[in-house]
Amino acid sequence: MAKAAASHEIPDVPVPPWERTRKPKAPARTPLSTEAIVNAALHILETEGYDGLSMRRVATELGTGAASLYAHVASKDELLKLAIDRVFGTLEFPEPDPENWVEQLRDVMRGTRRIFQAHPGLARAMLGRVPMGPNGLLIIEGFMGLVRAGDLPDKVAAWAGDVVSLYVVASVFEEDIRYSAHGDASMEDVEKWAEQMKGFIKGLPIETYPNLVALAEPMFESGGPDGRFEFGLDLMLRGLASHSRRA
């Protein structure tokens, strides 16, 4: 049989009918791993909040069954611990400076707040938990290094981390709740509500509520969540500094 000439171009051949009925191949799944599961959990927390997170929801996000997750993560509780520890790994601590430890601590607490604000729902997960993952322990170690640089008594240094971190986490949790309830409210709506509340309090019987009436104006001064957070943080840091044994 004669061979076709090398220069001969083979025309396109139509796809046979039996080939057309074949289903397209499903896209390859990303290999399941603890890292992928934690990534999916953080994404769900950011987009759907704490109540939206479940092992089943994570499995759906990853295109697999919930049972397959348990080979990597034992429970939702463990998943939350892993997510918290992952986020803590993004927080950096400065080298403790005995002359500037209060401002260093202020910056760290601001950074902690920003991290939790960037991951809605994680503040609620953090409440009642002690971060015992590798990154969480480094956070505690770094915090204690800063407060000890201020020459605080051991008990104050040991308890301060719990108190200050609770303030930060609870503040963000309250912001999350407020946003969930009134996230679609405009600034005009918020200001209108504040004026209504202020008017209500100013109209209370002054003989029964003299202090409420007297403080109605400053109570509703607009400082936003940042202003009130900074106010509370300053109170706490001043309180800590008052325990310093350094003259």
N, C-alpha and C positions, 0 to 999 in steps of 0.2 A: 504494500500500500504506500502510495506516495505521501511524503510529509508536506504539510502546509508550509508555504514560504514564510520566512521569519518576519517579513514586512507586512504579512497579512493581519489585519485587525479583526479581532473576534467581536462580533456585534453583541450588544447587551441582550441577555436572554430573559424573557419575562419570568416572574416568580410563578412556579407551578401552583395550581389551585390548592393542593393539599398543604403547601407550605404557608399559604395565607391564613389558614385557620389556626395556626399555632399561636398560643398566647405569648406575648412578650415576656421575657425573663424579668422577674422581680429584681429591683435594685438590691445590691448586696448590702446587708445590714452592717452597721458599725459594730465591731466586736464588743461584747458586753464586758464591762470592767467596773471596779469600784469608782474610778475616776469619772467614767461616763455617767454612772448613776448619780453621783454627787452633782455633776454639771447639770443634769436634767432636773434634779431637785431644786437647785438654786434658780434655774430658769422659771420653774413653776412658782416658787416663792415670790419671785420678782413680778410675774405677770398675773398670778391668781391669788397670791396671799397665802397665809398660813393654812386657812381652812381648805384651800384647793389642793394641798399636798397629801397624797396617799401613795402607798406602794403601787396600787393599781394604776393611779394616774401617771406615776413615773414610768411604769411599764408601757403604758400607751404612748407616752412621749418617745420612748426608745423603740417602739414597734415590736414589743415582745410580750410575753406573759408574765404576770406578777410572780409566779412561782420561780421563774428563772433569776429573779433579783436576789432571792434568799441565799444563793450560792456565794454572793459577794457581800450582802448587807443583811444582818440578822433581823432587823425590825425597823419600823419608822423612827423609833426613838434613837437607834444607832445611826440612822441616816441623818437625823437632825444634828447629832453630835459631830458627825463627819463634816456636815455643811458648815457648822459654826467654826470648827477647827480650820477648815479651808479658808474661810473669810479672815480669820485671825492671822493667817499667814501673810496677809497683805499689809499688816500694820507694823510699822518700824518704830523702834525706840532709840532715842539718842543716848550717847554716853553720859551718864549722870554728872551733872555739874553742881557742886555744892553751893555755888553762888547764884545759880539760876534754876534751881530745881522746881520751883513753883510754876514758872512760865513753861518749863519743859513738860510738866505734868498737864498744864492747861492745853498745850498743843496736842498731846497724846489723847486727851479726852475729846477734844474736837475731832481728831482723826477717827477715833472710835465711833463717835456719833455719825460721821459721814459714811463710814463703812456700813453701819446698820441702816442708815437712810437709803443707801444704794441697794439694799436687799430687804425690801418690805416683807414682813412676816418673820424675819429672823430674830427680831427683838423679842417677840412673843415667845419664840422657841427658847431663847436664852434665859428667860425668867425662871428661877428655881433650879437652874443648872450651874454646876461648877465646871468650868472648861478644863478638862483633864487630858485633852489630846496634846500632842507634842507642841503644836503652835500655841494652844491655850496656856500651857505651862510656861512657855517662853514669855507670854504676855504678863502673867503673874510675876515671873522673875524680873522682868523689865520694870514693872510698876514698883515692886518693892525696892529695886535699886534706886529709883528716883526718890521715893519717900525716905529711904534711909540716908540718902545724900543730904536731906534736910535735917538730919540728926534728931529724928523723932523717937520717942520711947518705943520699945519693941511692940508693945500691945497696940499702940496707935498705928504703927507701920503695918502690923499684921491685919488689923481690922479695916484700915482705910480703903484698901482695894475693893473689898466687898461693898462698902457704903458708896464710894464714888462710882463704881461701875454700875451699881443698881440705879443710881440717879440717871446716868447716861442712857441705859437700856430702857428704863421706865419712861423717860422723856420721849424716846423714839417710838415706843409702843403706843403712847398716847397720841402722838402725831399720826401713826398708822390708823388708829381707831377713828380719829377725827376726819382723816382723809377718806376713809371707807364710807363714813356716814355723810360727809358733805364735800366730797371731792369735786363735784360738779358746780359748787357754789362759786360765784364770782366775788372779787374783792368788794364790789358794791354790796353784795348780799351779806358778806361778813360784817362790813361796817354798819349796815342797817340793823343787823341782829345785835351788835354791840351797843348801838344807840338805844335800842329797845330795852335791853337788859339794864343799861345805865339809868334810863328813865324810870324803869320799874323800881330799882333800888333807891333812887333818890326820892321816890314817892312813898316809901315806907314810913310808917309812923316814927318820927324822930325820937320820941320819948321811949320807944321800945328798942329801936335799932340805931342809936346815936352814932356808933362807930361805922356801921355799914354806910349810912347816909353821908358821913363826913368823908369817907374814902372812896365814894362812888366814882369821882372823876379820875383819880390816879389808877384805880382798879382796872379801868378800861382804856388806859393810854395804850396806843398802838405801839407795840415793840416787836410784834411778830414772834414766831417760835424761836427765832435766833436770839432775839433780845432777852426773852425770858429764860432761855437756856443759859445764856452767858451770865445772867444775874444769879441764877442758882449755882452755877459752877463757881462763880467768884465767892459766893458765901461759903461754899464747902472748902475751897482752897485757902481762904483766909482762916477758917477754923482749923484746918490742918497746920498751917504755918504758925498758929498761936501755940502749938505744942512743941515747936522746935526748941531744943536746949541750947541752940547757938545764940549767943548774945547779939 
